[in-house]
Amino acid sequence: MWLILCSGQDISALWAYHGLQWRGLTVELVTAESLTANVRWVHTVGLKGANTNITLADGRMIDSRLVRGVVNRLTHVPLQHLRDAPDFEYATQEFTALFMSWLKTLRGPIYNGVDAQGLSGAWRHASEWVWLASLAGLKTLPYKQSSDDQFDETTQLRRVVPEGTSTSMAIALGDQVFGPNLPPQTSRACRELARISKTPLLGIELVSDISSHSWAFAGATPMPDLRLGGEPLLDALAANFFQSENGYKL
């Protein structure tokens, strides 16, 4: 089976789920909320590795040994139903550790893998993304930081460009880039940024520099709106899953 792991409010993940089903994949949509309420976990760790069996409230069983690929968009462990319990913060830490260990047991192509800085890829500081973008070959704007800087209200992350700046989102998936029509060198740099950041499904925010007819880096996220990649993105994702099942190297 293939998994899509996401919040129940993740509209673009739901869109991808239906699109991948239509393309013939046996996809299971598993929400973060379903993993913490009325659920049974069996997580074993031994000399031969780790394995996880999860029985959801609706009766579905998720065996990590049977997973062949994952689109992972988990951002946190929802434990609102335990908020009034004693040691709530400790319980949150323990559940997060369990989730991280489970995600490490999943096989096949993982978009995106668990990281010490996030359940579905690293949520990096803006300064680190600018540095990585520069290493990847993307044009970067001068970066300064002060207490007066603006934050993105949706992510609470510091913005690289001023709020209100018109930007476009490119989505890197393996050796392909989806979204705006980019010059070849910019596409190559986007792919390289996904590679060196170890985020195989990466949203890269770009701003058009009209004066030099080029694109400059404006931000990155491991949680892009997949709909911006359109049907071609789903075609490529399905092809990658099918190829991995048949033993092809991605």
C-alpha positions in Angstrom: 0.0 0.0 0.0 0.9 3.7 -0.4 0.2 6.2 2.4 -0.8 9.8 2.4 -0.2 11.2 6.0 -1.7 14.6 6.6 -4.0 16.7 8.7 -7.7 16.3 8.1 -7.8 19.9 7.0 -5.0 19.5 4.5 -7.0 20.3 1.3 -4.1 19.8 -1.1 -3.3 16.4 0.4 -6.9 15.3 -0.1 -6.7 16.5 -3.7 -3.5 14.4 -4.2 -5.2 11.4 -2.6 -8.1 11.4 -5.0 -5.8 12.1 -8.0 -3.5 9.1 -7.1 -6.4 6.8 -6.6 -7.7 7.8 -10.0 -4.3 6.8 -11.4 -4.7 3.3 -10.1 -2.7 3.4 -6.8 -3.9 1.6 -3.7 -3.6 4.7 -1.5 -4.6 4.9 2.1 -5.4 8.4 3.5 -4.4 8.5 7.2 -5.0 11.7 9.1 -2.9 12.8 12.1 -6.1 12.9 14.1 -6.9 9.3 13.4 -3.5 8.2 14.8 -4.1 9.5 18.3 -7.8 8.8 19.1 -9.3 5.3 19.6 -6.3 3.7 17.9 -4.1 0.7 18.8 -0.3 0.8 18.3 2.1 -2.1 18.4 5.6 -0.7 17.9 8.5 -3.2 18.2 12.2 -2.4 18.1 14.9 -5.1 18.1 18.2 -6.3 16.7 16.5 -7.0 13.3 15.1 -3.5 13.1 11.7 -1.9 13.9 8.2 -2.6 12.9 4.8 -0.9 13.5 1.3 -2.2 13.3 -1.5 0.4 13.8 -5.2 -0.4 14.0 -7.3 2.6 13.4 -10.8 3.3 14.8 -12.4 2.4 11.4 -10.8 -1.0 11.4 -8.0 -0.3 8.9 -4.6 -1.8 9.7 -1.4 -0.1 8.8 1.6 -2.5 8.8 4.9 -0.7 8.2 6.2 -3.8 6.4 3.5 -3.5 3.7 4.1 0.2 3.0 5.6 0.9 -0.5 5.7 4.6 -0.5 4.6 7.7 1.5 3.5 11.3 1.0 4.2 12.5 4.5 2.7 15.9 5.5 2.5 15.5 9.2 3.4 18.6 11.1 2.5 17.7 14.7 0.8 15.2 16.9 -2.7 16.3 17.7 -3.5 15.6 21.4 -6.1 18.1 22.1 -8.3 15.4 23.7 -5.5 14.9 26.4 -5.0 18.6 27.1 -6.5 18.4 30.6 -4.6 15.3 31.5 -1.7 15.4 34.0 1.8 15.7 32.5 0.3 16.8 29.1 3.7 18.2 27.9 5.5 15.0 28.8 2.8 13.0 26.9 3.2 15.2 23.9 7.0 14.6 23.9 6.5 10.8 24.2 3.9 10.7 21.4 6.1 12.7 19.2 9.0 10.3 19.8 6.7 7.4 18.9 5.6 9.1 15.7 9.3 9.8 14.7 10.3 6.2 15.4 7.3 4.9 13.4 8.0 7.2 10.4 11.6 5.8 10.4 10.2 2.3 9.9 8.3 3.2 6.7 9.8 1.9 3.4 9.7 3.0 -0.2 10.1 6.5 -1.5 9.2 8.9 1.3 8.0 12.4 0.5 9.2 13.8 3.0 11.1 11.8 5.6 11.0 12.6 9.4 13.8 15.0 10.5 15.0 16.2 13.9 13.5 19.6 12.9 10.1 18.3 11.8 7.9 15.3 11.3 7.8 15.8 7.5 11.1 17.4 6.7 13.1 20.1 8.4 11.5 23.5 9.2 14.6 25.6 8.8 15.2 29.2 9.8 15.0 31.6 6.8 18.7 32.3 7.1 19.5 28.6 6.6 17.2 28.4 3.6 18.9 31.4 2.0 22.3 29.8 2.6 21.3 26.5 1.1 19.6 28.2 -1.8 22.8 30.1 -2.6 24.8 26.8 -2.4 22.3 25.3 -4.8 22.9 28.0 -7.4 19.7 30.1 -6.9 20.0 33.9 -7.0 19.5 35.2 -3.4 18.5 38.6 -2.2 20.5 40.4 0.6 19.4 38.9 3.9 19.2 41.0 7.1 17.5 40.2 10.4 16.1 42.4 13.1 13.4 42.5 15.7 11.2 44.5 13.3 11.2 41.8 10.6 7.9 40.6 9.2 6.7 37.0 9.8 4.5 34.9 7.6 1.2 34.7 9.6 0.4 31.2 8.2 3.7 29.6 9.2 5.1 32.0 11.8 8.3 31.9 9.9 10.5 35.0 9.1 10.0 36.1 5.5 12.9 36.6 3.1 11.0 39.2 1.1 8.6 41.8 2.3 5.0 40.8 2.9 2.9 41.6 -0.2 5.7 40.8 -2.6 4.3 38.9 -5.6 5.9 35.4 -5.7 5.5 32.1 -7.5 5.8 28.6 -6.1 7.8 25.9 -7.8 7.6 22.4 -6.6 10.7 20.1 -6.9 10.0 16.4 -7.1 13.1 14.2 -7.8 14.6 15.4 -11.0 11.5 17.4 -12.1 10.2 20.9 -11.2 6.6 21.9 -11.5 4.9 25.3 -11.5 6.0 28.4 -13.4 8.0 28.2 -16.6 11.5 28.6 -15.3 14.9 29.0 -17.1 16.9 25.7 -17.2 19.5 27.0 -14.8 16.8 28.0 -12.2 15.1 24.6 -12.5 18.5 22.9 -12.0 19.1 25.0 -8.9 15.6 24.1 -7.5 16.3 20.4 -7.9 19.7 20.9 -6.3 18.1 22.7 -3.3 15.7 19.8 -2.8 18.7 17.4 -2.9 21.0 19.2 -0.5 18.2 20.0 1.9 17.1 16.3 1.9 13.6 17.3 1.1 12.6 15.4 -2.1 9.2 17.1 -2.3 10.0 20.8 -1.8 8.1 24.0 -2.4 10.4 26.8 -3.5 9.1 30.3 -3.4 10.5 32.6 -6.1 10.3 36.2 -7.0 10.7 37.5 -10.5 13.5 40.0 -11.0 12.3 42.0 -14.0 15.4 44.1 -14.3 17.7 41.1 -14.9 15.0 38.7 -16.4 15.7 36.1 -13.7 14.2 34.5 -10.6 15.4 35.0 -7.0 14.9 32.8 -4.0 12.1 34.0 -1.6 11.5 31.0 0.6 11.1 27.2 0.9 8.7 24.8 2.6 8.5 21.0 3.0 4.7 21.5 2.9 3.8 23.1 -0.5 0.3 23.4 -1.8 0.5 20.3 -4.1 -2.3 21.7 -6.3 0.2 24.3 -7.6 2.0 21.4 -9.4 -1.2 20.4 -11.1 -1.9 17.1 -12.8 1.7 16.8 -14.1 2.9 16.6 -10.5 0.5 13.8 -9.7 1.5 12.0 -12.9 5.2 12.1 -11.8 4.4 11.1 -8.2 2.4 8.1 -9.4 5.1 7.1 -11.9 7.7 7.2 -9.1 5.6 5.0 -6.9 4.9 2.5 -9.7 8.6 2.4 -10.6 9.7 1.8 -7.0 7.2 -1.1 -6.8 8.7 -2.7 -9.9 12.3 -2.4 -8.7 13.4 0.6 -10.7 15.8 3.0 -9.2 14.4 6.5 -8.8 
